[in-house]
Amino acid sequence: MFSKWIATLFGVGYFPVAPGTAGSLVAAVMLWLFPFASVRTFFLVLLLLFFIGVFSATEFEKWSCTDDRRIVIDEFTGMGIALFLIPPKVWLFGAGFLLFRVLDIVKPFPLKRLERLPRGWGVMLDDVGAGIYTNLILWLILLILG
């Protein structure tokens, strides 16, 4: 089942401890090692990942349970959004990773509501929201620091 591999990020979701954190870390490391040369390409990849994530999470849930912890394509995509256009500095990527994980776990308003949406939409949208919040906070930090 191809959607199983996508939903679990090619098996990362089977990591025995904190698979969501593992999926987020994979995204941060990949973005550090392989930065996008084009903003447009980065945006299109994130958009594609979102819709593939909705589909694969929906399919995975058909034989699993709602928002199964093994589904980590949502964390991978959310982390990509969190680091979208963020300058590649170790401290920023580290802060982005930590902020994203906290926001994904705490789920401030309206992320908890987004999580309740049906099927893969709920799985993906709360992480998209956490990624947007993280990105905005990182830009605010950069503006304050000058």
Buried (B, 14 or more C-beta within 10 A) or exposed (E): EEBBBBBBBEEBBEBEEEBBBBBBBBBBEEBEEEEBEEEEEBBEBBEEBBEBBBBBBBBBBEEBEEBBEBBBBBBBBBBBBBBBEBEEEEEBBEBBBEBBBBBBEEBEEEBEEBBEBEBBBBBBBBBBBBBBBBBEBBEEBEEEEE
